[in-house]
């Protein structure tokens, strides 16, 4: 995705008291690259479907690849 193209925005810093993951796209991306955006969202949703079907295996993979979360 390139350096600087992915950011985190903690919702609590903006007055939202919830746990969630959001995916945002610029208007430019939506207008100029809708097929890329559609494919990205499809892949993200399939990934979450895999996580929800076997959360223990997903957590094991996460712990293996993300330092400090063991």
mmCIF file of the N, C-alpha and C atoms, coordinates in Angstrom:
data_MODEL
# 
_entry.id   MODEL 
# 
loop_
_atom_site.group_PDB 
_atom_site.id 
_atom_site.type_symbol 
_atom_site.label_atom_id 
_atom_site.label_alt_id 
_atom_site.label_comp_id 
_atom_site.label_asym_id 
_atom_site.label_entity_id 
_atom_site.label_seq_id 
_atom_site.pdbx_PDB_ins_code 
_atom_site.Cartn_x 
_atom_site.Cartn_y 
_atom_site.Cartn_z 
_atom_site.occupancy 
_atom_site.B_iso_or_equiv 
_atom_site.pdbx_formal_charge 
_atom_site.auth_seq_id 
_atom_site.auth_comp_id 
_atom_site.auth_asym_id 
_atom_site.auth_atom_id 
_atom_site.pdbx_PDB_model_num 
ATOM 1   N N  . UNK A 1 1  ? 0.823   -1.198  0.000  1.00 0.00 ? 1  UNK A N  1 
ATOM 2   C CA . UNK A 1 1  ? 0.000   0.000   0.000  1.00 0.00 ? 1  UNK A CA 1 
ATOM 3   C C  . UNK A 1 1  ? 0.859   1.251   0.000  1.00 0.00 ? 1  UNK A C  1 
ATOM 4   N N  . UNK A 1 2  ? 2.090   1.120   0.390  1.00 0.00 ? 2  UNK A N  1 
ATOM 5   C CA . UNK A 1 2  ? 2.972   2.276   0.391  1.00 0.00 ? 2  UNK A CA 1 
ATOM 6   C C  . UNK A 1 2  ? 3.031   2.946   1.746  1.00 0.00 ? 2  UNK A C  1 
ATOM 7   N N  . UNK A 1 3  ? 4.171   3.498   2.045  1.00 0.00 ? 3  UNK A N  1 
ATOM 8   C CA . UNK A 1 3  ? 4.390   4.177   3.313  1.00 0.00 ? 3  UNK A CA 1 
ATOM 9   C C  . UNK A 1 3  ? 3.441   5.369   3.433  1.00 0.00 ? 3  UNK A C  1 
ATOM 10  N N  . UNK A 1 4  ? 2.797   5.479   4.578  1.00 0.00 ? 4  UNK A N  1 
ATOM 11  C CA . UNK A 1 4  ? 1.920   6.611   4.842  1.00 0.00 ? 4  UNK A CA 1 
ATOM 12  C C  . UNK A 1 4  ? 0.497   6.459   4.336  1.00 0.00 ? 4  UNK A C  1 
ATOM 13  N N  . UNK A 1 5  ? 0.177   5.339   3.699  1.00 0.00 ? 5  UNK A N  1 
ATOM 14  C CA . UNK A 1 5  ? -1.170  5.159   3.171  1.00 0.00 ? 5  UNK A CA 1 
ATOM 15  C C  . UNK A 1 5  ? -2.110  4.427   4.114  1.00 0.00 ? 5  UNK A C  1 
ATOM 16  N N  . UNK A 1 6  ? -1.573  3.891   5.201  1.00 0.00 ? 6  UNK A N  1 
ATOM 17  C CA . UNK A 1 6  ? -2.396  3.214   6.194  1.00 0.00 ? 6  UNK A CA 1 
ATOM 18  C C  . UNK A 1 6  ? -2.222  3.950   7.507  1.00 0.00 ? 6  UNK A C  1 
ATOM 19  N N  . UNK A 1 7  ? -3.317  4.328   8.120  1.00 0.00 ? 7  UNK A N  1 
ATOM 20  C CA . UNK A 1 7  ? -3.246  5.043   9.394  1.00 0.00 ? 7  UNK A CA 1 
ATOM 21  C C  . UNK A 1 7  ? -4.211  4.409   10.384 1.00 0.00 ? 7  UNK A C  1 
ATOM 22  N N  . UNK A 1 8  ? -3.956  4.657   11.664 1.00 0.00 ? 8  UNK A N  1 
ATOM 23  C CA . UNK A 1 8  ? -4.877  4.223   12.709 1.00 0.00 ? 8  UNK A CA 1 
ATOM 24  C C  . UNK A 1 8  ? -5.584  5.460   13.246 1.00 0.00 ? 8  UNK A C  1 
ATOM 25  N N  . UNK A 1 9  ? -6.864  5.313   13.521 1.00 0.00 ? 9  UNK A N  1 
ATOM 26  C CA . UNK A 1 9  ? -7.633  6.411   14.091 1.00 0.00 ? 9  UNK A CA 1 
ATOM 27  C C  . UNK A 1 9  ? -8.451  5.845   15.251 1.00 0.00 ? 9  UNK A C  1 
ATOM 28  N N  . UNK A 1 10 ? -7.909  5.931   16.479 1.00 0.00 ? 10 UNK A N  1 
ATOM 29  C CA . UNK A 1 10 ? -8.648  5.406   17.630 1.00 0.00 ? 10 UNK A CA 1 
ATOM 30  C C  . UNK A 1 10 ? -9.976  6.158   17.801 1.00 0.00 ? 10 UNK A C  1 
ATOM 31  N N  . UNK A 1 11 ? -11.079 5.444   17.647 1.00 0.00 ? 11 UNK A N  1 
ATOM 32  C CA . UNK A 1 11 ? -12.399 6.079   17.713 1.00 0.00 ? 11 UNK A CA 1 
ATOM 33  C C  . UNK A 1 11 ? -12.630 6.777   19.051 1.00 0.00 ? 11 UNK A C  1 
ATOM 34  N N  . UNK A 1 12 ? -12.096 6.227   20.151 1.00 0.00 ? 12 UNK A N  1 
ATOM 35  C CA . UNK A 1 12 ? -12.297 6.847   21.460 1.00 0.00 ? 12 UNK A CA 1 
ATOM 36  C C  . UNK A 1 12 ? -11.743 8.267   21.494 1.00 0.00 ? 12 UNK A C  1 
ATOM 37  N N  . UNK A 1 13 ? -10.708 8.546   20.712 1.00 0.00 ? 13 UNK A N  1 
ATOM 38  C CA . UNK A 1 13 ? -10.146 9.900   20.657 1.00 0.00 ? 13 UNK A CA 1 
ATOM 39  C C  . UNK A 1 13 ? -11.112 10.886  20.018 1.00 0.00 ? 13 UNK A C  1 
ATOM 40  N N  . UNK A 1 14 ? -12.149 10.366  19.378 1.00 0.00 ? 14 UNK A N  1 
ATOM 41  C CA . UNK A 1 14 ? -13.111 11.215  18.682 1.00 0.00 ? 14 UNK A CA 1 
ATOM 42  C C  . UNK A 1 14 ? -14.514 11.077  19.276 1.00 0.00 ? 14 UNK A C  1 
ATOM 43  N N  . UNK A 1 15 ? -14.579 10.589  20.527 1.00 0.00 ? 15 UNK A N  1 
ATOM 44  C CA . UNK A 1 15 ? -15.845 10.545  21.248 1.00 0.00 ? 15 UNK A CA 1 
ATOM 45  C C  . UNK A 1 15 ? -16.680 9.296   21.048 1.00 0.00 ? 15 UNK A C  1 
ATOM 46  N N  . UNK A 1 16 ? -16.148 8.277   20.386 1.00 0.00 ? 16 UNK A N  1 
ATOM 47  C CA . UNK A 1 16 ? -16.909 7.056   20.182 1.00 0.00 ? 16 UNK A CA 1 
ATOM 48  C C  . UNK A 1 16 ? -16.446 5.994   21.170 1.00 0.00 ? 16 UNK A C  1 
ATOM 49  N N  . UNK A 1 17 ? -17.338 5.486   21.999 1.00 0.00 ? 17 UNK A N  1 
ATOM 50  C CA . UNK A 1 17 ? -17.017 4.471   22.984 1.00 0.00 ? 17 UNK A CA 1 
ATOM 51  C C  . UNK A 1 17 ? -17.443 3.114   22.442 1.00 0.00 ? 17 UNK A C  1 
ATOM 52  N N  . UNK A 1 18 ? -16.599 2.534   21.596 1.00 0.00 ? 18 UNK A N  1 
ATOM 53  C CA . UNK A 1 18 ? -16.949 1.252   20.993 1.00 0.00 ? 18 UNK A CA 1 
ATOM 54  C C  . UNK A 1 18 ? -15.685 0.550   20.536 1.00 0.00 ? 18 UNK A C  1 
ATOM 55  N N  . UNK A 1 19 ? -15.839 -0.713  20.245 1.00 0.00 ? 19 UNK A N  1 
ATOM 56  C CA . UNK A 1 19 ? -14.743 -1.489  19.672 1.00 0.00 ? 19 UNK A CA 1 
ATOM 57  C C  . UNK A 1 19 ? -15.134 -1.798  18.240 1.00 0.00 ? 19 UNK A C  1 
ATOM 58  N N  . UNK A 1 20 ? -14.277 -1.449  17.323 1.00 0.00 ? 20 UNK A N  1 
ATOM 59  C CA . UNK A 1 20 ? -14.628 -1.674  15.929 1.00 0.00 ? 20 UNK A CA 1 
ATOM 60  C C  . UNK A 1 20 ? -13.395 -1.563  15.058 1.00 0.00 ? 20 UNK A C  1 
ATOM 61  N N  . UNK A 1 21 ? -13.505 -2.084  13.860 1.00 0.00 ? 21 UNK A N  1 
ATOM 62  C CA . UNK A 1 21 ? -12.499 -1.885  12.842 1.00 0.00 ? 21 UNK A CA 1 
ATOM 63  C C  . UNK A 1 21 ? -13.199 -1.232  11.671 1.00 0.00 ? 21 UNK A C  1 
ATOM 64  N N  . UNK A 1 22 ? -12.597 -0.224  11.123 1.00 0.00 ? 22 UNK A N  1 
ATOM 65  C CA . UNK A 1 22 ? -13.190 0.458   9.977  1.00 0.00 ? 22 UNK A CA 1 
ATOM 66  C C  . UNK A 1 22 ? -12.189 0.494   8.838  1.00 0.00 ? 22 UNK A C  1 
ATOM 67  N N  . UNK A 1 23 ? -12.705 0.440   7.645  1.00 0.00 ? 23 UNK A N  1 
ATOM 68  C CA . UNK A 1 23 ? -11.883 0.592   6.455  1.00 0.00 ? 23 UNK A CA 1 
ATOM 69  C C  . UNK A 1 23 ? -12.416 1.816   5.730  1.00 0.00 ? 23 UNK A C  1 
ATOM 70  N N  . UNK A 1 24 ? -11.541 2.747   5.472  1.00 0.00 ? 24 UNK A N  1 
ATOM 71  C CA . UNK A 1 24 ? -11.951 3.980   4.798  1.00 0.00 ? 24 UNK A CA 1 
ATOM 72  C C  . UNK A 1 24 ? -11.183 4.131   3.501  1.00 0.00 ? 24 UNK A C  1 
ATOM 73  N N  . UNK A 1 25 ? -11.826 4.746   2.549  1.00 0.00 ? 25 UNK A N  1 
ATOM 74  C CA . UNK A 1 25 ? -11.189 5.021   1.266  1.00 0.00 ? 25 UNK A CA 1 
ATOM 75  C C  . UNK A 1 25 ? -11.482 6.457   0.881  1.00 0.00 ? 25 UNK A C  1 
ATOM 76  N N  . UNK A 1 26 ? -10.534 7.060   0.212  1.00 0.00 ? 26 UNK A N  1 
ATOM 77  C CA . UNK A 1 26 ? -10.742 8.440   -0.233 1.00 0.00 ? 26 UNK A CA 1 
ATOM 78  C C  . UNK A 1 26 ? -11.753 8.467   -1.375 1.00 0.00 ? 26 UNK A C  1 
ATOM 79  N N  . UNK A 1 27 ? -12.355 9.605   -1.569 1.00 0.00 ? 27 UNK A N  1 
ATOM 80  C CA . UNK A 1 27 ? -13.274 9.776   -2.693 1.00 0.00 ? 27 UNK A CA 1 
ATOM 81  C C  . UNK A 1 27 ? -12.554 9.506   -4.005 1.00 0.00 ? 27 UNK A C  1 
ATOM 82  N N  . UNK A 1 28 ? -11.300 9.919   -4.050 1.00 0.00 ? 28 UNK A N  1 
ATOM 83  C CA . UNK A 1 28 ? -10.477 9.698   -5.234 1.00 0.00 ? 28 UNK A CA 1 
ATOM 84  C C  . UNK A 1 28 ? -10.370 8.208   -5.556 1.00 0.00 ? 28 UNK A C  1 
ATOM 85  N N  . UNK A 1 29 ? -10.066 7.408   -4.542 1.00 0.00 ? 29 UNK A N  1 
ATOM 86  C CA . UNK A 1 29 ? -9.957  5.962   -4.748 1.00 0.00 ? 29 UNK A CA 1 
ATOM 87  C C  . UNK A 1 29 ? -11.297 5.381   -5.175 1.00 0.00 ? 29 UNK A C  1 
ATOM 88  N N  . UNK A 1 30 ? -12.362 5.795   -4.522 1.00 0.00 ? 30 UNK A N  1 
ATOM 89  C CA . UNK A 1 30 ? -13.682 5.267   -4.864 1.00 0.00 ? 30 UNK A CA 1 
ATOM 90  C C  . UNK A 1 30 ? -14.064 5.599   -6.303 1.00 0.00 ? 30 UNK A C  1 
ATOM 91  N N  . UNK A 1 31 ? -13.708 6.781   -6.748 1.00 0.00 ? 31 UNK A N  1 
ATOM 92  C CA . UNK A 1 31 ? -14.071 7.211   -8.098 1.00 0.00 ? 31 UNK A CA 1 
ATOM 93  C C  . UNK A 1 31 ? -13.145 6.668   -9.173 1.00 0.00 ? 31 UNK A C  1 
ATOM 94  N N  . UNK A 1 32 ? -11.850 6.601   -8.857 1.00 0.00 ? 32 UNK A N  1 
ATOM 95  C CA . UNK A 1 32 ? -10.871 6.255   -9.884 1.00 0.00 ? 32 UNK A CA 1 
ATOM 96  C C  . UNK A 1 32 ? -10.426 4.791   -9.874 1.00 0.00 ? 32 UNK A C  1 
ATOM 97  N N  . UNK A 1 33 ? -10.631 4.097   -8.744 1.00 0.00 ? 33 UNK A N  1 
ATOM 98  C CA . UNK A 1 33 ? -10.165 2.707   -8.642 1.00 0.00 ? 33 UNK A CA 1 
ATOM 99  C C  . UNK A 1 33 ? -11.211 1.827   -7.962 1.00 0.00 ? 33 UNK A C  1 
ATOM 100 N N  . UNK A 1 34 ? -12.441 1.895   -8.378 1.00 0.00 ? 34 UNK A N  1 
ATOM 101 C CA . UNK A 1 34 ? -13.485 1.141   -7.677 1.00 0.00 ? 34 UNK A CA 1 
ATOM 102 C C  . UNK A 1 34 ? -13.272 -0.366  -7.701 1.00 0.00 ? 34 UNK A C  1 
ATOM 103 N N  . UNK A 1 35 ? -12.709 -0.905  -8.768 1.00 0.00 ? 35 UNK A N  1 
ATOM 104 C CA . UNK A 1 35 ? -12.501 -2.350  -8.850 1.00 0.00 ? 35 UNK A CA 1 
ATOM 105 C C  . UNK A 1 35 ? -11.425 -2.799  -7.865 1.00 0.00 ? 35 UNK A C  1 
ATOM 106 N N  . UNK A 1 36 ? -10.361 -2.017  -7.726 1.00 0.00 ? 36 UNK A N  1 
ATOM 107 C CA . UNK A 1 36 ? -9.315  -2.332  -6.745 1.00 0.00 ? 36 UNK A CA 1 
ATOM 108 C C  . UNK A 1 36 ? -9.907  -2.295  -5.337 1.00 0.00 ? 36 UNK A C  1 
ATOM 109 N N  . UNK A 1 37 ? -10.712 -1.285  -5.058 1.00 0.00 ? 37 UNK A N  1 
ATOM 110 C CA . UNK A 1 37 ? -11.352 -1.153  -3.751 1.00 0.00 ? 37 UNK A CA 1 
ATOM 111 C C  . UNK A 1 37 ? -12.285 -2.335  -3.500 1.00 0.00 ? 37 UNK A C  1 
ATOM 112 N N  . UNK A 1 38 ? -13.073 -2.708  -4.492 1.00 0.00 ? 38 UNK A N  1 
ATOM 113 C CA . UNK A 1 38 ? -13.990 -3.834  -4.347 1.00 0.00 ? 38 UNK A CA 1 
ATOM 114 C C  . UNK A 1 38 ? -13.222 -5.117  -4.035 1.00 0.00 ? 38 UNK A C  1 
ATOM 115 N N  . UNK A 1 39 ? -12.123 -5.354  -4.741 1.00 0.00 ? 39 UNK A N  1 
ATOM 116 C CA . UNK A 1 39 ? -11.326 -6.561  -4.518 1.00 0.00 ? 39 UNK A CA 1 
ATOM 117 C C  . UNK A 1 39 ? -10.675 -6.555  -3.134 1.00 0.00 ? 39 UNK A C  1 
ATOM 118 N N  . UNK A 1 40 ? -10.214 -5.391  -2.695 1.00 0.00 ? 40 UNK A N  1 
ATOM 119 C CA . UNK A 1 40 ? -9.624  -5.281  -1.364 1.00 0.00 ? 40 UNK A CA 1 
ATOM 120 C C  . UNK A 1 40 ? -10.665 -5.602  -0.297 1.00 0.00 ? 40 UNK A C  1 
ATOM 121 N N  . UNK A 1 41 ? -11.849 -5.018  -0.420 1.00 0.00 ? 41 UNK A N  1 
ATOM 122 C CA . UNK A 1 41 ? -12.904 -5.264  0.562  1.00 0.00 ? 41 UNK A CA 1 
ATOM 123 C C  . UNK A 1 41 ? -13.330 -6.729  0.562  1.00 0.00 ? 41 UNK A C  1 
ATOM 124 N N  . UNK A 1 42 ? -13.426 -7.312  -0.604 1.00 0.00 ? 42 UNK A N  1 
ATOM 125 C CA . UNK A 1 42 ? -13.786 -8.723  -0.694 1.00 0.00 ? 42 UNK A CA 1 
ATOM 126 C C  . UNK A 1 42 ? -12.749 -9.587  0.032  1.00 0.00 ? 42 UNK A C  1 
ATOM 127 N N  . UNK A 1 43 ? -11.469 -9.310  -0.194 1.00 0.00 ? 43 UNK A N  1 
ATOM 128 C CA . UNK A 1 43 ? -10.407 -10.063 0.468  1.00 0.00 ? 43 UNK A CA 1 
ATOM 129 C C  . UNK A 1 43 ? -10.448 -9.845  1.984  1.00 0.00 ? 43 UNK A C  1 
ATOM 130 N N  . UNK A 1 44 ? -10.689 -8.612  2.410  1.00 0.00 ? 44 UNK A N  1 
ATOM 131 C CA . UNK A 1 44 ? -10.756 -8.312  3.843  1.00 0.00 ? 44 UNK A CA 1 
ATOM 132 C C  . UNK A 1 44 ? -11.923 -9.070  4.495  1.00 0.00 ? 44 UNK A C  1 
ATOM 133 N N  . UNK A 1 45 ? -13.070 -9.063  3.852  1.00 0.00 ? 45 UNK A N  1 
ATOM 134 C CA . UNK A 1 45 ? -14.231 -9.769  4.403  1.00 0.00 ? 45 UNK A CA 1 
ATOM 135 C C  . UNK A 1 45 ? -14.007 -11.277 4.441  1.00 0.00 ? 45 UNK A C  1 
ATOM 136 N N  . UNK A 1 46 ? -13.372 -11.831 3.414  1.00 0.00 ? 46 UNK A N  1 
ATOM 137 C CA . UNK A 1 46 ? -13.066 -13.260 3.419  1.00 0.00 ? 46 UNK A CA 1 
ATOM 138 C C  . UNK A 1 46 ? -12.103 -13.589 4.555  1.00 0.00 ? 46 UNK A C  1 
ATOM 139 N N  . UNK A 1 47 ? -11.137 -12.706 4.784  1.00 0.00 ? 47 UNK A N  1 
ATOM 140 C CA . UNK A 1 47 ? -10.212 -12.896 5.898  1.00 0.00 ? 47 UNK A CA 1 
ATOM 141 C C  . UNK A 1 47 ? -10.925 -12.893 7.233  1.00 0.00 ? 47 UNK A C  1 
ATOM 142 N N  . UNK A 1 48 ? -11.850 -11.949 7.433  1.00 0.00 ? 48 UNK A N  1 
ATOM 143 C CA . UNK A 1 48 ? -12.604 -11.901 8.686  1.00 0.00 ? 48 UNK A CA 1 
ATOM 144 C C  . UNK A 1 48 ? -13.506 -13.120 8.827  1.00 0.00 ? 48 UNK A C  1 
ATOM 145 N N  . UNK A 1 49 ? -14.024 -13.612 7.713  1.00 0.00 ? 49 UNK A N  1 
ATOM 146 C CA . UNK A 1 49 ? -14.839 -14.822 7.752  1.00 0.00 ? 49 UNK A CA 1 
ATOM 147 C C  . UNK A 1 49 ? -13.983 -16.005 8.241  1.00 0.00 ? 49 UNK A C  1 
ATOM 148 N N  . UNK A 1 50 ? -12.754 -16.089 7.765  1.00 0.00 ? 50 UNK A N  1 
ATOM 149 C CA . UNK A 1 50 ? -11.838 -17.134 8.222  1.00 0.00 ? 50 UNK A CA 1 
ATOM 150 C C  . UNK A 1 50 ? -11.546 -16.993 9.714  1.00 0.00 ? 50 UNK A C  1 
ATOM 151 N N  . UNK A 1 51 ? -11.320 -15.776 10.167 1.00 0.00 ? 51 UNK A N  1 
ATOM 152 C CA . UNK A 1 51 ? -11.044 -15.529 11.588 1.00 0.00 ? 51 UNK A CA 1 
ATOM 153 C C  . UNK A 1 51 ? -12.227 -15.988 12.434 1.00 0.00 ? 51 UNK A C  1 
ATOM 154 N N  . UNK A 1 52 ? -13.423 -15.626 12.030 1.00 0.00 ? 52 UNK A N  1 
ATOM 155 C CA . UNK A 1 52 ? -14.608 -15.959 12.826 1.00 0.00 ? 52 UNK A CA 1 
ATOM 156 C C  . UNK A 1 52 ? -14.912 -17.458 12.798 1.00 0.00 ? 52 UNK A C  1 
ATOM 157 N N  . UNK A 1 53 ? -14.499 -18.145 11.738 1.00 0.00 ? 53 UNK A N  1 
ATOM 158 C CA . UNK A 1 53 ? -14.770 -19.583 11.672 1.00 0.00 ? 53 UNK A CA 1 
ATOM 159 C C  . UNK A 1 53 ? -13.827 -20.379 12.565 1.00 0.00 ? 53 UNK A C  1 
ATOM 160 N N  . UNK A 1 54 ? -12.667 -19.826 12.885 1.00 0.00 ? 54 UNK A N  1 
ATOM 161 C CA . UNK A 1 54 ? -11.704 -20.514 13.763 1.00 0.00 ? 54 UNK A CA 1 
ATOM 162 C C  . UNK A 1 54 ? -10.863 -19.483 14.514 1.00 0.00 ? 54 UNK A C  1 
ATOM 163 N N  . UNK A 1 55 ? -11.474 -18.811 15.501 1.00 0.00 ? 55 UNK A N  1 
ATOM 164 C CA . UNK A 1 55 ? -10.763 -17.740 16.211 1.00 0.00 ? 55 UNK A CA 1 
ATOM 165 C C  . UNK A 1 55 ? -9.486  -18.189 16.916 1.00 0.00 ? 55 UNK A C  1 
ATOM 166 N N  . UNK A 1 56 ? -9.463  -19.413 17.434 1.00 0.00 ? 56 UNK A N  1 
ATOM 167 C CA . UNK A 1 56 ? -8.258  -19.873 18.131 1.00 0.00 ? 56 UNK A CA 1 
ATOM 168 C C  . UNK A 1 56 ? -7.077  -20.005 17.174 1.00 0.00 ? 56 UNK A C  1 
ATOM 169 N N  . UNK A 1 57 ? -7.319  -20.536 15.994 1.00 0.00 ? 57 UNK A N  1 
ATOM 170 C CA . UNK A 1 57 ? -6.248  -20.652 14.999 1.00 0.00 ? 57 UNK A CA 1 
ATOM 171 C C  . UNK A 1 57 ? -5.816  -19.264 14.525 1.00 0.00 ? 57 UNK A C  1 
ATOM 172 N N  . UNK A 1 58 ? -6.773  -18.366 14.345 1.00 0.00 ? 58 UNK A N  1 
ATOM 173 C CA . UNK A 1 58 ? -6.452  -16.998 13.917 1.00 0.00 ? 58 UNK A CA 1 
ATOM 174 C C  . UNK A 1 58 ? -5.591  -16.301 14.962 1.00 0.00 ? 58 UNK A C  1 
ATOM 175 N N  . UNK A 1 59 ? -5.924  -16.489 16.236 1.00 0.00 ? 59 UNK A N  1 
ATOM 176 C CA . UNK A 1 59 ? -5.138  -15.868 17.309 1.00 0.00 ? 59 UNK A CA 1 
ATOM 177 C C  . UNK A 1 59 ? -3.726  -16.447 17.341 1.00 0.00 ? 59 UNK A C  1 
ATOM 178 N N  . UNK A 1 60 ? -3.590  -17.734 17.119 1.00 0.00 ? 60 UNK A N  1 
ATOM 179 C CA . UNK A 1 60 ? -2.259  -18.352 17.086 1.00 0.00 ? 60 UNK A CA 1 
ATOM 180 C C  . UNK A 1 60 ? -1.414  -17.759 15.961 1.00 0.00 ? 60 UNK A C  1 
ATOM 181 N N  . UNK A 1 61 ? -2.017  -17.561 14.794 1.00 0.00 ? 61 UNK A N  1 
ATOM 182 C CA . UNK A 1 61 ? -1.301  -16.952 13.665 1.00 0.00 ? 61 UNK A CA 1 
ATOM 183 C C  . UNK A 1 61 ? -0.915  -15.518 14.003 1.00 0.00 ? 61 UNK A C  1 
ATOM 184 N N  . UNK A 1 62 ? -1.844  -14.771 14.583 1.00 0.00 ? 62 UNK A N  1 
ATOM 185 C CA . UNK A 1 62 ? -1.572  -13.383 14.977 1.00 0.00 ? 62 UNK A CA 1 
ATOM 186 C C  . UNK A 1 62 ? -0.398  -13.322 15.943 1.00 0.00 ? 62 UNK A C  1 
ATOM 187 N N  . UNK A 1 63 ? -0.437  -14.141 16.981 1.00 0.00 ? 63 UNK A N  1 
ATOM 188 C CA . UNK A 1 63 ? 0.630   -14.134 17.986 1.00 0.00 ? 63 UNK A CA 1 
ATOM 189 C C  . UNK A 1 63 ? 1.982   -14.495 17.374 1.00 0.00 ? 63 UNK A C  1 
ATOM 190 N N  . UNK A 1 64 ? 1.965   -15.384 16.391 1.00 0.00 ? 64 UNK A N  1 
ATOM 191 C CA . UNK A 1 64 ? 3.207   -15.800 15.734 1.00 0.00 ? 64 UNK A CA 1 
ATOM 192 C C  . UNK A 1 64 ? 3.842   -14.663 14.930 1.00 0.00 ? 64 UNK A C  1 
ATOM 193 N N  . UNK A 1 65 ? 3.001   -13.824 14.338 1.00 0.00 ? 65 UNK A N  1 
ATOM 194 C CA . UNK A 1 65 ? 3.503   -12.804 13.404 1.00 0.00 ? 65 UNK A CA 1 
ATOM 195 C C  . UNK A 1 65 ? 3.544   -11.381 13.947 1.00 0.00 ? 65 UNK A C  1 
ATOM 196 N N  . UNK A 1 66 ? 2.946   -11.135 15.108 1.00 0.00 ? 66 UNK A N  1 
ATOM 197 C CA . UNK A 1 66 ? 2.941   -9.775  15.656 1.00 0.00 ? 66 UNK A CA 1 
ATOM 198 C C  . UNK A 1 66 ? 3.724   -9.770  16.962 1.00 0.00 ? 66 UNK A C  1 
ATOM 199 N N  . UNK A 1 67 ? 4.936   -9.210  16.930 1.00 0.00 ? 67 UNK A N  1 
ATOM 200 C CA . UNK A 1 67 ? 5.785   -9.183  18.129 1.00 0.00 ? 67 UNK A CA 1 
ATOM 201 C C  . UNK A 1 67 ? 5.098   -8.472  19.292 1.00 0.00 ? 67 UNK A C  1 
ATOM 202 N N  . UNK A 1 68 ? 5.327   -8.986  20.490 1.00 0.00 ? 68 UNK A N  1 
ATOM 203 C CA . UNK A 1 68 ? 4.803   -8.346  21.688 1.00 0.00 ? 68 UNK A CA 1 
ATOM 204 C C  . UNK A 1 68 ? 3.393   -8.777  22.032 1.00 0.00 ? 68 UNK A C  1 
ATOM 205 N N  . UNK A 1 69 ? 2.809   -9.678  21.305 1.00 0.00 ? 69 UNK A N  1 
ATOM 206 C CA . UNK A 1 69 ? 1.442   -10.151 21.575 1.00 0.00 ? 69 UNK A CA 1 
ATOM 207 C C  . UNK A 1 69 ? 1.444   -11.631 21.896 1.00 0.00 ? 69 UNK A C  1 
ATOM 208 N N  . UNK A 1 70 ? 2.414   -12.047 22.643 1.00 0.00 ? 70 UNK A N  1 
ATOM 209 C CA . UNK A 1 70 ? 2.517   -13.485 22.955 1.00 0.00 ? 70 UNK A CA 1 
ATOM 210 C C  . UNK A 1 70 ? 1.903   -13.693 24.271 1.00 0.00 ? 70 UNK A C  1 
# 
